[in-house]
Amino acid sequence: MASDFPAVVAVASAAVALLFIGLGLLLAPAGESPVALPSSWALVILLCGLVGLRLAWRLQGGDASG
């Protein structure tokens, strides 16, 4: 279990970064986003962040149901 700790940290930090990027793109005023991506991409990035957090939770052993 202790050997999975670096993987948990890596996945969790990447997931949190994706959540912040997605929120930043979604909440940016129209036309002021640093990158020209449609809102649907922001939602996809947010979803990837949530899936990453779920994966980190499972790697940590927090979900015994599998």
PDB file of N, CA, C and O in Angstrom:
ATOM      1  N   MET A   1       0.826  -1.192   0.000  1.00  0.00           N
ATOM      2  CA  MET A   1       0.000   0.000   0.000  1.00  0.00           C
ATOM      3  C   MET A   1       0.872   1.259   0.000  1.00  0.00           C
ATOM      4  O   MET A   1       0.542   2.240  -0.666  1.00  0.00           O
ATOM      5  N   ALA A   2       1.967   1.236   0.732  1.00  0.00           N
ATOM      6  CA  ALA A   2       2.818   2.419   0.808  1.00  0.00           C
ATOM      7  C   ALA A   2       3.486   2.716  -0.533  1.00  0.00           C
ATOM      8  O   ALA A   2       3.825   3.867  -0.808  1.00  0.00           O
ATOM      9  N   SER A   3       3.678   1.705  -1.364  1.00  0.00           N
ATOM     10  CA  SER A   3       4.319   1.932  -2.654  1.00  0.00           C
ATOM     11  C   SER A   3       3.406   2.670  -3.628  1.00  0.00           C
ATOM     12  O   SER A   3       3.883   3.218  -4.622  1.00  0.00           O
ATOM     13  N   ASP A   4       2.100   2.693  -3.360  1.00  0.00           N
ATOM     14  CA  ASP A   4       1.153   3.396  -4.222  1.00  0.00           C
ATOM     15  C   ASP A   4       1.066   4.880  -3.901  1.00  0.00           C
ATOM     16  O   ASP A   4       0.427   5.629  -4.640  1.00  0.00           O
ATOM     17  N   PHE A   5       1.693   5.321  -2.821  1.00  0.00           N
ATOM     18  CA  PHE A   5       1.558   6.715  -2.409  1.00  0.00           C
ATOM     19  C   PHE A   5       2.012   7.706  -3.482  1.00  0.00           C
ATOM     20  O   PHE A   5       1.297   8.678  -3.724  1.00  0.00           O
ATOM     21  N   PRO A   6       3.167   7.513  -4.140  1.00  0.00           N
ATOM     22  CA  PRO A   6       3.545   8.468  -5.198  1.00  0.00           C
ATOM     23  C   PRO A   6       2.533   8.506  -6.343  1.00  0.00           C
ATOM     24  O   PRO A   6       2.293   9.566  -6.922  1.00  0.00           O
ATOM     25  N   ALA A   7       1.942   7.367  -6.672  1.00  0.00           N
ATOM     26  CA  ALA A   7       0.934   7.351  -7.737  1.00  0.00           C
ATOM     27  C   ALA A   7      -0.302   8.125  -7.313  1.00  0.00           C
ATOM     28  O   ALA A   7      -0.883   8.856  -8.115  1.00  0.00           O
ATOM     29  N   VAL A   8      -0.707   7.972  -6.065  1.00  0.00           N
ATOM     30  CA  VAL A   8      -1.873   8.691  -5.559  1.00  0.00           C
ATOM     31  C   VAL A   8      -1.628  10.195  -5.608  1.00  0.00           C
ATOM     32  O   VAL A   8      -2.493  10.960  -6.035  1.00  0.00           O
ATOM     33  N   VAL A   9      -0.456  10.606  -5.174  1.00  0.00           N
ATOM     34  CA  VAL A   9      -0.122  12.036  -5.177  1.00  0.00           C
ATOM     35  C   VAL A   9      -0.078  12.572  -6.602  1.00  0.00           C
ATOM     36  O   VAL A   9      -0.586  13.662  -6.864  1.00  0.00           O
ATOM     37  N   ALA A  10       0.514  11.832  -7.517  1.00  0.00           N
ATOM     38  CA  ALA A  10       0.619  12.281  -8.908  1.00  0.00           C
ATOM     39  C   ALA A  10      -0.755  12.403  -9.551  1.00  0.00           C
ATOM     40  O   ALA A  10      -1.051  13.401 -10.207  1.00  0.00           O
ATOM     41  N   VAL A  11      -1.594  11.388  -9.364  1.00  0.00           N
ATOM     42  CA  VAL A  11      -2.931  11.415  -9.971  1.00  0.00           C
ATOM     43  C   VAL A  11      -3.779  12.502  -9.337  1.00  0.00           C
ATOM     44  O   VAL A  11      -4.487  13.222 -10.041  1.00  0.00           O
ATOM     45  N   ALA A  12      -3.719  12.633  -8.020  1.00  0.00           N
ATOM     46  CA  ALA A  12      -4.524  13.648  -7.342  1.00  0.00           C
ATOM     47  C   ALA A  12      -4.101  15.054  -7.741  1.00  0.00           C
ATOM     48  O   ALA A  12      -4.956  15.911  -7.966  1.00  0.00           O
ATOM     49  N   SER A  13      -2.806  15.307  -7.833  1.00  0.00           N
ATOM     50  CA  SER A  13      -2.363  16.654  -8.199  1.00  0.00           C
ATOM     51  C   SER A  13      -2.725  16.988  -9.642  1.00  0.00           C
ATOM     52  O   SER A  13      -3.102  18.121  -9.941  1.00  0.00           O
ATOM     53  N   ALA A  14      -2.613  16.008 -10.538  1.00  0.00           N
ATOM     54  CA  ALA A  14      -3.018  16.248 -11.924  1.00  0.00           C
ATOM     55  C   ALA A  14      -4.521  16.489 -12.013  1.00  0.00           C
ATOM     56  O   ALA A  14      -4.975  17.334 -12.784  1.00  0.00           O
ATOM     57  N   ALA A  15      -5.290  15.747 -11.223  1.00  0.00           N
ATOM     58  CA  ALA A  15      -6.742  15.916 -11.240  1.00  0.00           C
ATOM     59  C   ALA A  15      -7.143  17.292 -10.719  1.00  0.00           C
ATOM     60  O   ALA A  15      -8.023  17.940 -11.286  1.00  0.00           O
ATOM     61  N   VAL A  16      -6.507  17.736  -9.653  1.00  0.00           N
ATOM     62  CA  VAL A  16      -6.812  19.064  -9.110  1.00  0.00           C
ATOM     63  C   VAL A  16      -6.424  20.148 -10.111  1.00  0.00           C
ATOM     64  O   VAL A  16      -7.138  21.138 -10.269  1.00  0.00           O
ATOM     65  N   ALA A  17      -5.295  19.959 -10.783  1.00  0.00           N
ATOM     66  CA  ALA A  17      -4.894  20.926 -11.806  1.00  0.00           C
ATOM     67  C   ALA A  17      -5.922  20.987 -12.929  1.00  0.00           C
ATOM     68  O   ALA A  17      -6.267  22.073 -13.395  1.00  0.00           O
ATOM     69  N   LEU A  18      -6.413  19.831 -13.367  1.00  0.00           N
ATOM     70  CA  LEU A  18      -7.443  19.809 -14.409  1.00  0.00           C
ATOM     71  C   LEU A  18      -8.719  20.489 -13.943  1.00  0.00           C
ATOM     72  O   LEU A  18      -9.366  21.195 -14.717  1.00  0.00           O
ATOM     73  N   LEU A  19      -9.087  20.279 -12.675  1.00  0.00           N
ATOM     74  CA  LEU A  19     -10.282  20.946 -12.154  1.00  0.00           C
ATOM     75  C   LEU A  19     -10.129  22.459 -12.179  1.00  0.00           C
ATOM     76  O   LEU A  19     -11.052  23.172 -12.573  1.00  0.00           O
ATOM     77  N   PHE A  20      -8.966  22.953 -11.759  1.00  0.00           N
ATOM     78  CA  PHE A  20      -8.752  24.398 -11.772  1.00  0.00           C
ATOM     79  C   PHE A  20      -8.716  24.951 -13.196  1.00  0.00           C
ATOM     80  O   PHE A  20      -9.257  26.026 -13.453  1.00  0.00           O
ATOM     81  N   ILE A  21      -8.095  24.241 -14.108  1.00  0.00           N
ATOM     82  CA  ILE A  21      -8.055  24.687 -15.506  1.00  0.00           C
ATOM     83  C   ILE A  21      -9.468  24.711 -16.084  1.00  0.00           C
ATOM     84  O   ILE A  21      -9.857  25.679 -16.738  1.00  0.00           O
ATOM     85  N   GLY A  22     -10.230  23.654 -15.846  1.00  0.00           N
ATOM     86  CA  GLY A  22     -11.598  23.595 -16.345  1.00  0.00           C
ATOM     87  C   GLY A  22     -12.465  24.695 -15.775  1.00  0.00           C
ATOM     88  O   GLY A  22     -13.230  25.335 -16.497  1.00  0.00           O
ATOM     89  N   LEU A  23     -12.344  24.915 -14.466  1.00  0.00           N
ATOM     90  CA  LEU A  23     -13.124  25.991 -13.839  1.00  0.00           C
ATOM     91  C   LEU A  23     -12.707  27.358 -14.369  1.00  0.00           C
ATOM     92  O   LEU A  23     -13.546  28.228 -14.603  1.00  0.00           O
ATOM     93  N   GLY A  24     -11.409  27.534 -14.556  1.00  0.00           N
ATOM     94  CA  GLY A  24     -10.931  28.811 -15.093  1.00  0.00           C
ATOM     95  C   GLY A  24     -11.470  29.076 -16.487  1.00  0.00           C
ATOM     96  O   GLY A  24     -11.872  30.197 -16.798  1.00  0.00           O
ATOM     97  N   LEU A  25     -11.479  28.051 -17.324  1.00  0.00           N
ATOM     98  CA  LEU A  25     -12.018  28.215 -18.678  1.00  0.00           C
ATOM     99  C   LEU A  25     -13.522  28.435 -18.656  1.00  0.00           C
ATOM    100  O   LEU A  25     -14.056  29.219 -19.441  1.00  0.00           O
ATOM    101  N   LEU A  26     -14.197  27.741 -17.754  1.00  0.00           N
ATOM    102  CA  LEU A  26     -15.654  27.840 -17.695  1.00  0.00           C
ATOM    103  C   LEU A  26     -16.115  29.181 -17.132  1.00  0.00           C
ATOM    104  O   LEU A  26     -17.118  29.736 -17.579  1.00  0.00           O
ATOM    105  N   LEU A  27     -15.382  29.696 -16.153  1.00  0.00           N
ATOM    106  CA  LEU A  27     -15.799  30.921 -15.475  1.00  0.00           C
ATOM    107  C   LEU A  27     -15.209  32.192 -16.080  1.00  0.00           C
ATOM    108  O   LEU A  27     -15.564  33.297 -15.668  1.00  0.00           O
ATOM    109  N   ALA A  28     -14.313  32.044 -17.050  1.00  0.00           N
ATOM    110  CA  ALA A  28     -13.727  33.227 -17.686  1.00  0.00           C
ATOM    111  C   ALA A  28     -14.803  33.973 -18.476  1.00  0.00           C
ATOM    112  O   ALA A  28     -15.636  33.350 -19.135  1.00  0.00           O
ATOM    113  N   PRO A  29     -14.785  35.291 -18.409  1.00  0.00           N
ATOM    114  CA  PRO A  29     -15.754  36.059 -19.200  1.00  0.00           C
ATOM    115  C   PRO A  29     -15.597  35.756 -20.686  1.00  0.00           C
ATOM    116  O   PRO A  29     -14.500  35.445 -21.150  1.00  0.00           O
ATOM    117  N   ALA A  30     -16.675  35.847 -21.412  1.00  0.00           N
ATOM    118  CA  ALA A  30     -16.671  35.536 -22.843  1.00  0.00           C
ATOM    119  C   ALA A  30     -15.655  36.400 -23.568  1.00  0.00           C
ATOM    120  O   ALA A  30     -15.636  37.620 -23.410  1.00  0.00           O
ATOM    121  N   GLY A  31     -14.823  35.766 -24.356  1.00  0.00           N
ATOM    122  CA  GLY A  31     -13.830  36.490 -25.131  1.00  0.00           C
ATOM    123  C   GLY A  31     -12.551  36.806 -24.383  1.00  0.00           C
ATOM    124  O   GLY A  31     -11.597  37.290 -24.992  1.00  0.00           O
ATOM    125  N   GLU A  32     -12.494  36.548 -23.068  1.00  0.00           N
ATOM    126  CA  GLU A  32     -11.304  36.871 -22.293  1.00  0.00           C
ATOM    127  C   GLU A  32     -10.540  35.625 -21.852  1.00  0.00           C
ATOM    128  O   GLU A  32      -9.609  35.716 -21.052  1.00  0.00           O
ATOM    129  N   SER A  33     -10.925  34.485 -22.364  1.00  0.00           N
ATOM    130  CA  SER A  33     -10.230  33.251 -22.026  1.00  0.00           C
ATOM    131  C   SER A  33      -8.837  33.275 -22.654  1.00  0.00           C
ATOM    132  O   SER A  33      -8.683  33.722 -23.791  1.00  0.00           O
ATOM    133  N   PRO A  34      -7.818  32.799 -21.929  1.00  0.00           N
ATOM    134  CA  PRO A  34      -6.464  32.818 -22.490  1.00  0.00           C
ATOM    135  C   PRO A  34      -6.300  31.905 -23.710  1.00  0.00           C
ATOM    136  O   PRO A  34      -5.404  32.110 -24.529  1.00  0.00           O
ATOM    137  N   VAL A  35      -7.161  30.908 -23.821  1.00  0.00           N
ATOM    138  CA  VAL A  35      -7.149  30.026 -24.987  1.00  0.00           C
ATOM    139  C   VAL A  35      -8.542  30.007 -25.579  1.00  0.00           C
ATOM    140  O   VAL A  35      -9.531  30.117 -24.855  1.00  0.00           O
ATOM    141  N   ALA A  36      -8.624  29.870 -26.886  1.00  0.00           N
ATOM    142  CA  ALA A  36      -9.914  29.914 -27.564  1.00  0.00           C
ATOM    143  C   ALA A  36     -10.518  28.511 -27.626  1.00  0.00           C
ATOM    144  O   ALA A  36     -10.451  27.845 -28.659  1.00  0.00           O
ATOM    145  N   LEU A  37     -11.103  28.071 -26.525  1.00  0.00           N
ATOM    146  CA  LEU A  37     -11.765  26.771 -26.475  1.00  0.00           C
ATOM    147  C   LEU A  37     -13.239  26.986 -26.167  1.00  0.00           C
ATOM    148  O   LEU A  37     -13.583  27.871 -25.383  1.00  0.00           O
ATOM    149  N   PRO A  38     -14.104  26.200 -26.766  1.00  0.00           N
ATOM    150  CA  PRO A  38     -15.528  26.313 -26.443  1.00  0.00           C
ATOM    151  C   PRO A  38     -15.810  25.809 -25.027  1.00  0.00           C
ATOM    152  O   PRO A  38     -14.989  25.109 -24.434  1.00  0.00           O
ATOM    153  N   SER A  39     -16.959  26.165 -24.501  1.00  0.00           N
ATOM    154  CA  SER A  39     -17.348  25.776 -23.144  1.00  0.00           C
ATOM    155  C   SER A  39     -17.418  24.262 -22.985  1.00  0.00           C
ATOM    156  O   SER A  39     -17.191  23.737 -21.894  1.00  0.00           O
ATOM    157  N   SER A  40     -17.729  23.565 -24.066  1.00  0.00           N
ATOM    158  CA  SER A  40     -17.822  22.109 -23.953  1.00  0.00           C
ATOM    159  C   SER A  40     -16.465  21.503 -23.592  1.00  0.00           C
ATOM    160  O   SER A  40     -16.404  20.485 -22.904  1.00  0.00           O
ATOM    161  N   TRP A  41     -15.383  22.122 -24.051  1.00  0.00           N
ATOM    162  CA  TRP A  41     -14.050  21.621 -23.692  1.00  0.00           C
ATOM    163  C   TRP A  41     -13.778  21.842 -22.216  1.00  0.00           C
ATOM    164  O   TRP A  41     -13.141  21.010 -21.571  1.00  0.00           O
ATOM    165  N   ALA A  42     -14.250  22.947 -21.680  1.00  0.00           N
ATOM    166  CA  ALA A  42     -14.080  23.200 -20.245  1.00  0.00           C
ATOM    167  C   ALA A  42     -14.798  22.123 -19.442  1.00  0.00           C
ATOM    168  O   ALA A  42     -14.289  21.661 -18.421  1.00  0.00           O
ATOM    169  N   LEU A  43     -15.973  21.725 -19.900  1.00  0.00           N
ATOM    170  CA  LEU A  43     -16.710  20.667 -19.210  1.00  0.00           C
ATOM    171  C   LEU A  43     -15.993  19.328 -19.324  1.00  0.00           C
ATOM    172  O   LEU A  43     -15.980  18.553 -18.368  1.00  0.00           O
ATOM    173  N   VAL A  44     -15.402  19.049 -20.468  1.00  0.00           N
ATOM    174  CA  VAL A  44     -14.635  17.812 -20.648  1.00  0.00           C
ATOM    175  C   VAL A  44     -13.427  17.811 -19.711  1.00  0.00           C
ATOM    176  O   VAL A  44     -13.123  16.788 -19.099  1.00  0.00           O
ATOM    177  N   ILE A  45     -12.739  18.941 -19.593  1.00  0.00           N
ATOM    178  CA  ILE A  45     -11.584  19.038 -18.703  1.00  0.00           C
ATOM    179  C   ILE A  45     -12.013  18.850 -17.249  1.00  0.00           C
ATOM    180  O   ILE A  45     -11.331  18.171 -16.482  1.00  0.00           O
ATOM    181  N   LEU A  46     -13.144  19.452 -16.870  1.00  0.00           N
ATOM    182  CA  LEU A  46     -13.668  19.255 -15.524  1.00  0.00           C
ATOM    183  C   LEU A  46     -14.001  17.788 -15.265  1.00  0.00           C
ATOM    184  O   LEU A  46     -13.698  17.258 -14.195  1.00  0.00           O
ATOM    185  N   LEU A  47     -14.611  17.147 -16.225  1.00  0.00           N
ATOM    186  CA  LEU A  47     -14.961  15.734 -16.082  1.00  0.00           C
ATOM    187  C   LEU A  47     -13.707  14.880 -15.923  1.00  0.00           C
ATOM    188  O   LEU A  47     -13.684  13.958 -15.108  1.00  0.00           O
ATOM    189  N   CYS A  48     -12.671  15.181 -16.693  1.00  0.00           N
ATOM    190  CA  CYS A  48     -11.406  14.451 -16.561  1.00  0.00           C
ATOM    191  C   CYS A  48     -10.806  14.654 -15.169  1.00  0.00           C
ATOM    192  O   CYS A  48     -10.249  13.721 -14.592  1.00  0.00           O
ATOM    193  N   GLY A  49     -10.917  15.846 -14.636  1.00  0.00           N
ATOM    194  CA  GLY A  49     -10.429  16.101 -13.282  1.00  0.00           C
ATOM    195  C   GLY A  49     -11.180  15.301 -12.245  1.00  0.00           C
ATOM    196  O   GLY A  49     -10.580  14.763 -11.315  1.00  0.00           O
ATOM    197  N   LEU A  50     -12.498  15.218 -12.399  1.00  0.00           N
ATOM    198  CA  LEU A  50     -13.297  14.431 -11.459  1.00  0.00           C
ATOM    199  C   LEU A  50     -12.977  12.945 -11.555  1.00  0.00           C
ATOM    200  O   LEU A  50     -12.903  12.254 -10.539  1.00  0.00           O
ATOM    201  N   VAL A  51     -12.789  12.460 -12.765  1.00  0.00           N
ATOM    202  CA  VAL A  51     -12.413  11.054 -12.947  1.00  0.00           C
ATOM    203  C   VAL A  51     -11.035  10.801 -12.329  1.00  0.00           C
ATOM    204  O   VAL A  51     -10.805   9.750 -11.732  1.00  0.00           O
ATOM    205  N   GLY A  52     -10.132  11.755 -12.471  1.00  0.00           N
ATOM    206  CA  GLY A  52      -8.818  11.620 -11.863  1.00  0.00           C
ATOM    207  C   GLY A  52      -8.874  11.576 -10.348  1.00  0.00           C
ATOM    208  O   GLY A  52      -8.140  10.814  -9.719  1.00  0.00           O
ATOM    209  N   LEU A  53      -9.744  12.393  -9.754  1.00  0.00           N
ATOM    210  CA  LEU A  53      -9.906  12.346  -8.299  1.00  0.00           C
ATOM    211  C   LEU A  53     -10.484  11.008  -7.858  1.00  0.00           C
ATOM    212  O   LEU A  53     -10.087  10.463  -6.828  1.00  0.00           O
ATOM    213  N   ARG A  54     -11.409  10.489  -8.628  1.00  0.00           N
ATOM    214  CA  ARG A  54     -11.985   9.167  -8.320  1.00  0.00           C
ATOM    215  C   ARG A  54     -10.898   8.085  -8.399  1.00  0.00           C
ATOM    216  O   ARG A  54     -10.845   7.191  -7.555  1.00  0.00           O
ATOM    217  N   LEU A  55     -10.041   8.172  -9.410  1.00  0.00           N
ATOM    218  CA  LEU A  55      -8.952   7.212  -9.548  1.00  0.00           C
ATOM    219  C   LEU A  55      -7.982   7.318  -8.372  1.00  0.00           C
ATOM    220  O   LEU A  55      -7.531   6.300  -7.846  1.00  0.00           O
ATOM    221  N   ALA A  56      -7.662   8.536  -7.960  1.00  0.00           N
ATOM    222  CA  ALA A  56      -6.771   8.718  -6.811  1.00  0.00           C
ATOM    223  C   ALA A  56      -7.395   8.131  -5.553  1.00  0.00           C
ATOM    224  O   ALA A  56      -6.701   7.519  -4.742  1.00  0.00           O
ATOM    225  N   TRP A  57      -8.706   8.315  -5.387  1.00  0.00           N
ATOM    226  CA  TRP A  57      -9.420   7.754  -4.235  1.00  0.00           C
ATOM    227  C   TRP A  57      -9.339   6.239  -4.244  1.00  0.00           C
ATOM    228  O   TRP A  57      -9.131   5.617  -3.202  1.00  0.00           O
ATOM    229  N   ARG A  58      -9.502   5.642  -5.420  1.00  0.00           N
ATOM    230  CA  ARG A  58      -9.435   4.180  -5.523  1.00  0.00           C
ATOM    231  C   ARG A  58      -8.007   3.671  -5.316  1.00  0.00           C
ATOM    232  O   ARG A  58      -7.810   2.611  -4.721  1.00  0.00           O
ATOM    233  N   LEU A  59      -7.004   4.422  -5.806  1.00  0.00           N
ATOM    234  CA  LEU A  59      -5.614   4.025  -5.585  1.00  0.00           C
ATOM    235  C   LEU A  59      -5.236   4.068  -4.115  1.00  0.00           C
ATOM    236  O   LEU A  59      -4.441   3.260  -3.636  1.00  0.00           O
ATOM    237  N   GLN A  60      -5.823   5.029  -3.405  1.00  0.00           N
ATOM    238  CA  GLN A  60      -5.556   5.166  -1.993  1.00  0.00           C
ATOM    239  C   GLN A  60      -6.193   4.029  -1.201  1.00  0.00           C
ATOM    240  O   GLN A  60      -5.767   3.737  -0.084  1.00  0.00           O
ATOM    241  N   GLY A  61      -7.202   3.391  -1.768  1.00  0.00           N
ATOM    242  CA  GLY A  61      -7.881   2.319  -1.066  1.00  0.00           C
ATOM    243  C   GLY A  61      -9.142   2.790  -0.382  1.00  0.00           C
ATOM    244  O   GLY A  61      -9.676   2.097   0.483  1.00  0.00           O
ATOM    245  N   GLY A  62      -9.628   3.966  -0.759  1.00  0.00           N
ATOM    246  CA  GLY A  62     -10.823   4.520  -0.131  1.00  0.00           C
ATOM    247  C   GLY A  62     -12.103   3.915  -0.645  1.00  0.00           C
ATOM    248  O   GLY A  62     -13.159   4.125  -0.049  1.00  0.00           O
ATOM    249  N   ASP A  63     -12.048   3.166  -1.736  1.00  0.00           N
ATOM    250  CA  ASP A  63     -13.253   2.560  -2.286  1.00  0.00           C
ATOM    251  C   ASP A  63     -13.084   1.049  -2.303  1.00  0.00           C
ATOM    252  O   ASP A  63     -12.468   0.491  -3.211  1.00  0.00           O
ATOM    253  N   ALA A  64     -13.630   0.403  -1.302  1.00  0.00           N
ATOM    254  CA  ALA A  64     -13.467  -1.038  -1.185  1.00  0.00           C
ATOM    255  C   ALA A  64     -14.439  -1.804  -2.076  1.00  0.00           C
ATOM    256  O   ALA A  64     -14.299  -3.013  -2.257  1.00  0.00           O
ATOM    257  N   SER A  65     -15.431  -1.096  -2.637  1.00  0.00           N
ATOM    258  CA  SER A  65     -16.428  -1.788  -3.455  1.00  0.00           C
ATOM    259  C   SER A  65     -15.877  -2.161  -4.822  1.00  0.00           C
ATOM    260  O   SER A  65     -16.439  -3.019  -5.502  1.00  0.00           O
ATOM    261  N   GLY A  66     -14.777  -1.522  -5.234  1.00  0.00           N
ATOM    262  CA  GLY A  66     -14.164  -1.868  -6.526  1.00  0.00           C
ATOM    263  C   GLY A  66     -14.773  -1.109  -7.587  1.00  0.00           C
ATOM    264  O   GLY A  66     -14.394  -1.258  -8.749  1.00  0.00           O
TER     265      GLY A  66
END
